[in-house]
């Protein structure tokens, strides 16, 4: 489970995320949508512990990301939008390193590593140095690392970038399987079609606030536009009036 309670993050005077109230239960795949600068990246960074909220609380499986950081992180897997690897390690060495970071028992480490190498079809290059990996190979290895310790919560930031169609299908099928088993998935994406296909619920963020929270069907009922495609609904909901229109409204 994921909980944001009055979570706010400021950068100086700028409020990037404002009073976010959001609960995502076990077994749900939640998609966070929004234009650039809406606050999605800040939200994810608070969720994975890279940023502390200026006020409010973020919890993973009941553990506060600030006061119970280690306990929260042990339940969490994270796939960032830009996969970072240690170039002088092989894929196999990198996974063993990650297993150690999560304190996976040594008697289980190799079995977990072998499982993820097979799951994400890394066998051909698992013993090659990461510096020789393509973007797609890097992304598959990062996915393998995120699943290595069997997390209860998985956080994905633009997860399909660089993946070929077969790898995308592997990931989609795995996410469906894991949410059925009770995993909570929080996914930030600009790919509307994938959000519509995969998400149980979605949130649309605009200027640091959740402007819509619910299913695609509920969104279609809420937004009055002639074309009911998700793209049209999204564009309608995220449109921001020009500054001169806002100013003229304020004067009346």
C-alpha positions as MATLAB code, in Angstrom:
seq = 'XXXXXXXXXXXXXXXXXXXXXXXXXXXXXXXXXXXXXXXXXXXXXXXXXXXXXXXXXXXXXXXXXXXXXXXXXXXXXXXXXXXXXXXXXXXXXXXXXXXXXXXXXXXXXXXXXXXXXXXXXXXXXXXXXXXXXXXXXXXXXXXXXXXXXXXXXXXXXXXXXXXXXXXXXXXXXXXXXXXXXXXXXXXXXXXXXXXXXXXXXXXXXXXXXXXXXXXXXXXXXXXXXXXXXXXXXXXXXXXXXXXXXXXXXXXX';
ca = [
       0.000    0.000    0.000;
       1.046    3.578   -0.733;
      -0.175    6.583    1.242;
       0.375   10.285    0.651;
      -1.031   12.344    3.516;
      -1.008   16.107    2.949;
       2.305   15.598    1.119;
       3.746   18.909   -0.045;
       7.115   19.710   -1.563;
       8.484   23.215   -2.018;
      11.572   24.471   -3.833;
      12.090   27.877   -2.273;
       8.819   29.716   -2.869;
       7.710   27.359   -5.633;
       5.286   24.601   -4.625;
       5.934   21.569   -6.830;
       3.405   19.271   -5.119;
       0.616   20.681   -2.972;
      -1.259   18.832   -0.208;
      -1.332   15.502   -2.018;
      -3.857   13.062   -0.510;
      -3.696    9.688   -2.200;
      -4.018    6.052   -1.116;
      -3.189    3.176   -3.453;
      -4.167   -0.232   -2.053;
      -2.431   -3.556   -2.480;
      -3.078   -5.163   -5.856;
      -3.713   -1.927   -7.748;
      -1.814   -0.554  -10.729;
      -2.050    3.228  -10.525;
      -0.951    5.518  -13.362;
       0.036    9.137  -12.742;
      -0.371   11.367  -15.793;
       0.273   15.054  -16.346;
       2.107   17.573  -18.495;
       5.780   18.403  -18.027;
       6.275   20.377  -14.835;
       3.064   19.099  -13.237;
       4.874   17.579  -10.235;
       5.017   13.916  -11.250;
       8.785   13.558  -10.853;
       8.725   15.268   -7.461;
       5.927   12.946   -6.359;
       7.946    9.897   -7.377;
      11.095   11.180   -5.694;
       9.170   11.612   -2.431;
       7.736    8.111   -2.826;
      11.135    6.442   -3.250;
      12.868    8.544   -0.599;
      15.034   10.728   -2.858;
      13.235   13.828   -1.583;
      11.634   14.541    1.773;
       8.239   16.266    1.801;
       8.301   19.843    3.078;
       5.285   18.824    5.118;
       3.034   15.801    5.302;
       3.840   12.104    5.231;
       4.537    9.470    2.573;
       4.200    5.822    3.609;
       4.984    2.511    1.937;
       3.333   -0.528    3.521;
       2.745    1.550    6.640;
       6.365    2.736    6.929;
       7.160    6.465    6.864;
       9.761    7.194    4.153;
      11.454    9.740    6.448;
      11.418    8.168    9.908;
      11.441    4.499    8.823;
      13.527    4.789    5.682;
      15.185    1.366    5.733;
      11.947   -0.490    6.451;
      10.158    1.389    3.659;
      12.952    0.832    1.138;
      13.061   -2.898    1.863;
       9.459   -3.162    0.588;
      10.050   -1.015   -2.490;
      11.309   -1.596   -6.044;
      12.115    1.349   -8.345;
      12.626    1.671  -12.097;
      13.742    5.269  -12.887;
      13.260    7.026  -16.201;
      17.035    7.021  -16.824;
      18.614    3.646  -15.967;
      21.926    4.053  -14.159;
      24.387    1.184  -14.052;
      27.986    0.708  -12.986;
      29.665    0.445  -16.370;
      32.557   -1.731  -15.188;
      30.271   -4.393  -13.729;
      28.659   -7.132  -15.751;
      24.917   -7.568  -15.566;
      25.403  -10.597  -13.353;
      27.728   -8.703  -11.003;
      25.324   -5.755  -10.863;
      22.426   -7.977   -9.795;
      24.519   -9.621   -7.094;
      25.514   -6.160   -5.868;
      21.850   -5.077   -5.705;
      20.951   -8.284   -3.865;
      23.564   -7.403   -1.292;
      22.189   -3.881   -0.924;
      18.790   -5.373   -0.088;
      20.398   -7.882    2.290;
      19.117  -10.880    0.380;
      20.312  -14.003    2.248;
      23.408  -15.389    0.550;
      21.811  -18.816    0.222;
      19.045  -17.228   -1.916;
      21.049  -14.655   -3.879;
      22.085  -16.784   -6.843;
      18.611  -18.268   -7.242;
      17.070  -14.784   -7.294;
      19.669  -13.519   -9.764;
      19.155  -16.498  -12.061;
      15.379  -16.057  -11.848;
      15.494  -12.427  -12.989;
      18.075  -13.079  -15.716;
      15.724  -15.692  -17.150;
      12.575  -13.624  -16.634;
      13.925  -10.622  -18.555;
      15.845  -12.724  -21.090;
      19.271  -11.386  -20.128;
      21.190  -14.625  -20.659;
      23.033  -13.520  -23.796;
      24.662  -10.473  -22.221;
      24.540  -11.067  -18.444;
      28.341  -11.556  -18.409;
      29.095   -8.501  -20.590;
      30.178   -5.177  -19.088;
      27.300   -2.721  -18.687;
      29.211   -0.095  -20.668;
      28.413   -2.132  -23.787;
      24.663   -2.291  -23.156;
      22.083   -0.580  -25.337;
      19.336    1.505  -23.719;
      16.901   -1.391  -23.946;
      19.374   -3.820  -22.379;
      19.989   -1.353  -19.549;
      16.268   -0.977  -18.951;
      15.734   -4.724  -18.790;
      18.563   -5.067  -16.269;
      17.069   -2.293  -14.124;
      13.727   -4.110  -14.159;
      15.497   -7.289  -13.088;
      17.143   -5.404  -10.214;
      13.794   -3.919   -9.130;
      12.177   -7.367   -8.868;
      15.194   -9.076   -7.303;
      14.090   -8.753   -3.658;
      10.373   -9.483   -4.272;
       9.080   -5.999   -3.375;
       5.516   -5.336   -2.238;
       5.460   -1.966   -4.013;
       6.914   -1.173   -7.440;
       7.471    2.404   -8.641;
       7.924    2.941  -12.393;
       8.918    6.217  -14.063;
       8.332    6.025  -17.844;
       9.116    2.297  -17.680;
       8.845    1.336  -21.345;
      11.458    3.770  -22.704;
      13.955    1.902  -24.873;
      12.201   -1.473  -24.676;
      11.431   -3.428  -27.836;
       7.891   -4.824  -28.356;
       8.744   -8.244  -26.918;
      10.243   -6.701  -23.772;
       7.209   -4.430  -23.406;
       4.951   -7.490  -23.534;
       7.084   -9.275  -20.917;
       6.777   -6.287  -18.592;
       3.026   -5.849  -19.149;
       2.313   -9.521  -18.496;
       4.508   -9.483  -15.389;
       2.788   -6.397  -13.972;
      -0.622   -7.978  -14.464;
       0.578  -11.160  -12.783;
       2.135   -9.350   -9.828;
      -0.812   -7.037   -9.158;
      -3.080  -10.091   -9.182;
      -0.794  -11.521   -6.493;
      -1.117   -8.324   -4.426;
       1.749   -6.076   -5.531;
       1.033   -2.327   -5.629;
       2.345   -0.593   -8.768;
       2.739    3.187   -9.100;
       3.530    4.181  -12.684;
       4.241    7.620  -14.119;
       3.870    7.784  -17.878;
       3.196   10.034  -20.854;
       1.914    7.059  -22.851;
      -1.846    7.452  -22.608;
      -2.636    4.194  -24.409;
      -0.596    2.191  -21.914;
      -2.265    3.934  -18.973;
      -5.672    3.157  -20.446;
      -4.722   -0.487  -21.054;
      -2.916   -1.191  -17.785;
      -4.172    1.040  -14.991;
      -6.924    0.179  -12.531;
      -7.096    3.879  -11.661;
      -5.286    6.963  -12.824;
      -4.545   10.389  -11.459;
      -4.032   13.448  -13.637;
      -1.779   16.041  -12.038;
      -1.737   19.706  -13.030;
       0.383   22.373  -11.314;
       1.157   20.162   -8.325;
      -2.405   19.033   -7.616;
      -4.427   15.968   -8.570;
      -7.101   17.321  -10.891;
      -8.716   13.944  -11.562;
      -8.628   10.620   -9.714;
     -10.490    7.543  -10.914;
     -11.010    5.186  -13.852;
     -11.101    6.073  -17.543;
     -14.873    5.472  -17.501;
     -15.270    7.946  -14.661;
     -13.127   10.448  -16.548;
     -15.372   10.134  -19.598;
     -18.400   10.854  -17.425;
     -16.768   13.859  -15.784;
     -15.326   15.696  -18.801;
     -17.786   17.067  -21.343;
     -16.068   16.808  -24.715;
     -17.426   15.512  -28.000;
     -14.508   13.162  -28.643;
     -14.292   10.732  -25.727;
     -10.805    9.382  -26.523;
      -8.416    9.414  -23.567;
      -6.197   11.860  -25.450;
      -9.037   14.366  -25.878;
     -10.116   13.964  -22.247;
      -6.547   14.401  -21.027;
      -5.936   17.513  -23.132;
      -9.206   19.038  -21.973;
      -8.414   18.399  -18.324;
      -4.812   19.616  -18.449;
      -5.438   22.776  -20.478;
      -4.367   25.907  -18.611;
      -5.912   29.277  -19.512;
      -3.512   31.876  -20.931;
      -2.096   34.337  -18.408;
      -4.075   37.266  -19.840;
      -7.314   35.285  -19.454;
      -6.466   34.457  -15.846;
      -5.658   38.094  -15.117;
      -8.859   39.366  -16.700;
     -10.852   36.834  -14.654;
      -9.173   38.018  -11.446;
     -10.163   41.620  -12.113;
     -13.864   40.885  -12.433;
];
